[in-house]
Amino acid sequence: MALIVAYFITLIVTQSISIGVGLAIDRYYSSYAGLMVFLALYFLMFWVSWQIAMRATAPKEAAKSA
């Protein structure tokens, strides 16, 4: 259960970052570039969030042996 909660929390944070970056590029460059960067970051952040959640909720014994 802790893994799913950590995943959703990190997903909300990382998706907020991707929205912010996409909007900043949209404002300063072009809407097409902003959209392409946002879409790339949007899908990348699912994987990044999963990796962060896995590391945050890893058992202490597994972290010591790795």
HUHUUR-V311788 format. One record per backbone hydrogen bond with DSSP energy under -1.0 kcal/mol. NH is the residue of the N-H (numbers start at 1). CO is the residue of the C=O. Records with the same first field share a line. If there is no record, write none. Layout:
NH=CO / CO
//
This chain:
5=1
6=2
7=3
8=4
9=5
10=6
11=7
12=8
13=9
14=10
15=11
16=12
17=13
18=14
19=15
20=16
21=17
22=18
23=19
24=20
25=21
26=22
27=23
28=24
29=25
34=30
35=31
36=32
37=33
38=34
39=35
40=36
41=37
42=38
43=39
44=40
45=41
48=44
49=45
50=46
51=47
52=48
53=49
54=50
55=51
56=52
57=53
63=59
64=60
65=61
66=62
//
